[in-house]
Amino acid sequence: MYKKGLSLLALSVTVLAILCGSIQSAAAGTEYHFRLSNCFMKNVGDNLWRVSFTWETIPLTSDNNPNGITNFFRIKIPKLKADGIHVDTSSNGFTNPIPFLTFEPLPKGFVNRPASGDEVVVGNSDGSLLITTSGNVAFTFSTKGNGAYPAARVFPTFTTTSAAAGWGWYWFIPTITNGACAGTQSGGGGAPGTAPPIEELVPVEPAFTLTSSVWELNTLDVADLPDVAAAGSSYTASIKNVASNNLCVSYVSAGVKKNTYALSVSNGSSTQGGHSLFTLQGPGSQLFYNLQLTSNDGVTGNNFSFPAAAAKYITLSQTASSVANRSEMCWTPKINLFKNASTGAGMHTDTLNFIIIPKA
């Protein structure tokens, strides 16, 4: 019997897997850009100013430039102009060296480098100038005795391998920078003209100084004085060396610009014969008087009379005096006397206490 044999053929099969898709010459990389938001600046007291903002790093995919070169920012503090009042708006009007900045804990991946010249640079904590993370940035600085104006300029910039670049001038100014981030990519980067004079940001103390005067009356005859109970005029006393014994108030000129002030007397008065009067005390007797102060600037509206029923507020002069940054106003005194039935001869004295009151 013939048996047909079974021939087994083992075949070696090669399976070729073909993956379809685009073939790139290099792996696509990431470039980085920035965005600022939540910009604030405020006075935290004692000439200290706090700047804060949110830095957002924005990845930008690019096939042509697989790696960014920089994405960082600089900080500068502007200086005051020579007038000591306004911000220097020139493109190089920044304090040099820059005031010391105290950073609050920076976000992960951020680090501030040592200050150099008129700026502080913030880059990546790995030592590069390529910030790849995001977070909140805040720092404080002082304007005490360093000629700085209380504002800050943050200058972010990025560059790529193709030499493309982007930047912005972001200004932080108290009373103006309250949430919105004011930035521009044109111009010289100088502070905007809206920056207020420094006395609006840091109120200057008037630092009043009131002269101490002795008004010595020339000898007079009691018989010449009108009785306080009688109708008629008063007796105007003669004051020794009155030109050298004016009442003068000295003050910091910039400190009184925003207010009016009253010159007042804290002494109590009494009503005598229908007159409101102060009292000179003598040996068992009294003299009564009122006081008129005539402003030496010739402006009648700046004259005062005491006792006064109500405070009288005036605008203090801004005229420069012999002392830098200070002004002065002076008044010539006039004293009117009255007697009563018990007034006798002898020395009579009183001390008037003047006070300066700002209008609320």
Residue pairs with C-beta under 8 A, 6 or more apart in sequence:
24 63
26 66
27 66
28 61
28 62
28 63
28 66
29 61
29 62
29 65
29 66
29 67
30 59
30 60
30 61
30 62
30 66
30 67
30 68
31 59
31 60
31 61
31 62
31 65
31 67
31 68
31 158
31 160
32 57
32 58
32 59
32 60
32 68
32 71
32 130
32 131
32 132
32 158
33 57
33 58
33 60
33 71
33 158
33 166
34 55
34 56
34 57
34 58
34 71
34 73
34 131
34 156
34 158
35 55
35 56
35 58
36 53
36 54
36 55
36 56
36 154
36 156
36 168
36 170
36 181
36 183
37 53
37 54
37 56
37 181
38 52
38 53
38 54
38 136
38 179
38 181
39 52
39 53
39 170
39 172
39 177
39 179
39 180
39 181
39 182
40 50
40 51
40 52
40 53
40 172
40 177
40 178
40 179
41 49
41 50
41 51
41 52
41 151
41 152
41 172
41 173
41 174
41 177
42 49
42 50
42 174
43 49
43 150
43 174
43 201
43 202
44 50
44 140
46 144
47 142
47 143
47 144
47 202
48 140
48 141
48 142
49 140
49 141
49 142
49 143
49 150
49 152
49 174
50 138
50 139
50 140
51 138
51 139
51 140
51 141
51 152
51 154
51 172
52 136
52 137
52 138
52 139
53 136
53 137
53 138
53 154
53 170
53 172
53 181
54 134
54 135
54 136
54 137
55 73
55 107
55 110
55 131
55 134
55 135
55 136
55 137
55 156
56 134
57 71
57 131
57 132
57 133
57 134
62 160
64 162
65 160
65 161
65 162
65 164
66 161
67 161
68 130
68 158
68 159
68 160
68 161
69 129
69 130
69 159
69 160
69 161
70 128
70 129
70 130
70 157
70 158
70 159
71 129
71 130
71 131
71 132
71 156
71 157
71 158
72 121
72 122
72 123
72 124
72 129
72 130
72 131
72 156
72 157
72 158
73 121
73 122
73 154
73 155
73 156
73 157
74 119
74 120
74 121
74 122
74 154
74 155
74 157
75 98
75 101
75 119
75 120
75 121
75 122
75 139
75 152
75 153
75 154
75 155
76 94
76 95
76 98
76 118
76 119
76 152
76 153
76 155
77 94
77 95
77 98
77 99
77 118
77 141
77 148
77 149
77 151
77 152
77 153
78 87
78 88
78 93
78 94
78 95
78 148
78 149
78 151
78 152
78 153
78 191
79 87
79 88
79 93
79 94
79 95
79 147
79 148
79 149
80 86
80 87
80 88
80 147
80 148
80 149
80 198
81 87
81 88
81 93
84 198
85 197
85 198
85 199
85 254
86 149
86 195
86 197
86 198
87 93
87 149
87 151
87 191
87 195
87 198
88 94
88 149
88 190
88 191
89 190
89 191
89 192
89 193
89 195
90 188
90 190
91 188
91 189
91 190
93 190
93 191
94 118
94 119
94 153
95 118
95 146
95 147
95 148
96 117
96 118
97 115
97 117
97 118
98 115
98 117
98 118
98 119
98 120
99 141
99 142
99 143
99 146
99 148
100 115
100 141
100 142
101 112
101 115
101 120
101 139
101 140
101 141
102 139
102 140
102 141
103 112
103 137
103 138
103 139
104 138
104 139
106 112
106 122
106 135
106 137
107 133
107 134
107 135
107 136
107 137
108 125
108 133
108 135
109 124
109 125
109 131
109 132
109 133
109 135
110 122
110 123
110 124
110 125
110 131
110 133
110 135
110 137
111 122
111 123
111 124
111 125
112 120
112 121
112 122
113 120
113 121
113 122
113 123
121 129
122 131
122 137
123 129
123 130
123 131
124 130
124 131
124 132
141 148
141 152
142 148
143 149
143 150
143 202
149 191
149 195
149 198
150 174
150 198
150 201
150 202
151 171
151 172
151 173
151 174
151 191
151 195
152 171
152 172
153 169
153 170
153 171
153 172
153 189
153 191
154 170
154 172
155 167
155 168
155 169
155 170
155 189
156 167
156 168
156 170
157 165
157 166
157 167
158 165
158 166
158 167
159 165
166 185
167 185
168 183
168 184
168 185
169 183
169 184
169 185
169 187
169 189
170 181
170 182
170 183
171 177
171 182
171 183
171 191
171 192
173 182
173 191
173 192
173 194
173 195
173 196
174 201
175 196
175 200
175 201
176 182
176 194
176 195
176 196
182 192
199 254
199 255
199 257
199 258
203 255
203 258
204 252
204 254
204 255
205 252
205 255
206 251
206 252
206 255
206 256
207 251
207 252
207 255
208 249
208 250
208 251
208 356
209 249
209 250
209 251
210 247
210 248
210 249
210 354
210 356
211 246
211 247
211 248
211 249
211 250
213 245
213 246
213 247
213 333
214 245
215 239
215 242
215 245
215 333
215 335
216 239
216 240
216 241
217 237
217 238
217 239
217 240
217 335
218 237
218 238
218 239
218 240
220 235
220 237
220 238
220 337
222 339
222 343
222 344
222 345
224 235
225 235
225 287
225 337
225 338
225 339
225 343
226 232
226 233
226 234
226 235
226 338
226 339
227 273
227 338
227 339
227 340
227 341
228 272
228 273
228 275
228 277
228 288
228 338
228 339
228 340
229 272
229 273
229 340
230 273
234 290
234 336
234 337
234 338
235 336
235 337
235 338
236 334
236 335
236 336
236 337
237 289
237 335
237 336
237 337
239 245
239 333
239 335
242 332
242 333
243 332
245 333
246 296
246 330
246 331
246 332
246 333
247 293
247 330
247 331
247 333
247 354
248 328
248 329
248 330
248 331
249 263
249 316
249 328
249 329
249 330
249 356
250 321
250 323
250 326
250 327
250 328
251 316
251 326
251 327
251 328
252 325
252 326
253 318
253 320
253 325
253 326
253 327
254 325
256 316
256 318
256 327
257 318
259 358
259 359
260 313
260 314
260 315
260 316
260 358
260 359
261 313
261 314
261 316
261 356
261 357
261 358
261 359
262 311
262 312
262 313
262 314
262 356
262 357
262 359
263 293
263 304
263 312
263 314
263 354
263 355
263 356
264 308
264 311
264 354
264 355
264 356
264 357
265 278
265 291
265 306
265 307
265 308
265 352
265 353
265 354
265 355
266 353
266 354
266 355
267 278
267 350
267 351
267 352
267 353
269 276
269 277
269 278
269 307
270 276
270 277
270 279
270 288
271 277
272 288
272 338
272 340
273 338
275 288
275 290
275 338
276 290
276 307
276 309
277 288
277 289
277 290
277 307
277 338
278 288
278 289
278 290
278 291
278 306
278 307
278 350
278 352
279 286
279 287
279 288
279 289
279 350
280 286
280 287
280 288
280 289
280 348
280 349
280 350
281 348
281 349
281 350
282 343
282 344
282 346
282 347
282 348
282 349
283 344
283 346
283 347
284 342
284 344
285 342
285 343
285 344
285 346
285 348
286 340
286 342
286 343
286 348
287 337
287 338
287 339
287 343
287 348
288 337
288 338
288 339
288 340
289 335
289 336
289 337
289 338
289 350
290 305
290 306
290 307
290 335
290 336
291 305
291 306
291 333
291 334
291 335
291 336
291 352
292 303
292 304
292 305
292 306
292 333
292 334
292 335
292 336
293 303
293 304
293 305
293 306
293 331
293 332
293 333
293 334
294 303
294 331
294 332
294 334
295 302
295 303
295 329
295 330
295 331
296 329
296 330
296 331
296 332
297 317
297 329
301 314
302 314
302 329
303 331
304 312
304 331
306 352
311 357
313 359
316 327
316 329
317 327
317 328
317 329
318 327
319 327
319 328
320 326
320 327
321 327
321 328
